[in-house]
């Protein structure tokens, strides 16, 4: 059974606090907070002030997925706002190991994110240093996109590397998750499923969350 992380990218922005409370009551395990700066991806979403404003709506963990050009500068602002986990893209031109260690030293869970076109080999040298890896199964920037089937192989490869190296990092998957795609993603090795439009476009959040576990 996988954990489910509703993505606020597809929530009603005019009532984010209520949306967080609703998915928490519906059985969500954590809250996924998509941070976009309009440069790293062609969209702009939330800043740390928004996270701070809704942090009190639930005791569930918040993970801040940083789709931004300068995660080195901004990560701590999201931690100060209440993030329990911070995701950084392998595609960023930064010292990933150094930033992973900084985030962990702050008492927050660091995780790596990989986009669909990026080869899994980019992650391999860092897998022993992270407790979690997020595989994007759509190209980042917008919610409601269709799942890219070719990304299943990337999830399977990560699961193989985890077993082969005796590691324990969690595999999270984000993009096009619904009742049709979730079973294959879980079989491939995913532990956490991020879902946005599939949950928030429904009248029954609890049923949608349960259907992809």
ZIHU-V248913 format. One record per backbone hydrogen bond with DSSP energy under -1.0 kcal/mol. CO is the residue of the C=O (numbers start at 0). NH is the residue of the N-H. E is the energy in kcal/mol with one decimal. If there is no record, write none. Layout:
co = [CO:CO]
nh = [NH:NH]
e = [E:E]
This chain:
co = [2:3:3:4:5:6:7:11:14:15:16:17:18:19:20:21:22:23:30:31:32:34:35:40:42:46:47:48:49:50:53:54:60:61:61:62:63:64:64:66:69:70:73:74:75:76:77:78:83:84:85:86:87:88:91:93:94:95:96:97:98:99:100:101:102:103:108:110:111:112:113:114:118:119:119:122:125:130:131:132:133:134:136:147:148:150:151:152:153:154:155:156:157:158:159:160:161:169:170:170:171:172:173:177:180:181:182:183:184:185:190:191:192:194:195:196:198:203:204:205:206:208:212]
nh = [192:28:29:194:31:9:10:14:18:19:20:21:22:23:24:25:27:26:62:7:64:66:44:42:37:50:51:52:53:54:56:57:30:83:84:32:86:34:66:36:73:74:77:78:79:80:82:81:108:63:110:65:112:91:93:95:98:99:100:101:102:103:104:105:107:106:85:87:133:89:135:117:121:122:123:125:128:169:111:171:113:173:147:150:151:154:155:156:157:158:159:160:161:162:163:164:166:132:190:191:134:193:136:181:184:185:186:187:189:188:2:172:4:6:199:200:201:207:208:209:210:211:1]
e = [-2.8:-2.6:-1.2:-1.4:-2.6:-1.5:-1.2:-1.9:-2.2:-2.7:-2.2:-2.3:-2.4:-2.1:-2.2:-1.3:-2.4:-1.2:-2.8:-2.4:-2.2:-2.9:-1.7:-1.7:-1.7:-1.5:-2.7:-1.8:-1.5:-1.2:-2.1:-1.1:-2.8:-2.7:-1.3:-3.0:-3.0:-2.7:-1.0:-1.3:-1.7:-2.4:-1.2:-1.7:-3.0:-1.1:-2.5:-1.3:-2.2:-2.9:-2.3:-2.3:-2.2:-1.3:-1.6:-1.3:-2.3:-2.8:-2.2:-2.0:-2.6:-2.4:-2.3:-1.1:-1.6:-1.9:-2.6:-2.5:-3.5:-2.9:-2.7:-1.2:-1.8:-1.7:-1.0:-2.5:-2.0:-2.8:-1.6:-3.3:-2.3:-2.1:-2.5:-2.0:-1.9:-1.7:-2.5:-2.3:-2.2:-2.3:-2.2:-2.5:-2.4:-2.2:-3.2:-2.1:-2.2:-2.6:-3.4:-1.9:-3.2:-3.1:-3.0:-2.5:-1.8:-2.7:-2.4:-1.9:-2.0:-1.1:-2.8:-2.2:-2.9:-2.2:-2.8:-2.1:-1.6:-1.9:-2.6:-2.5:-1.8:-1.0:-2.1]
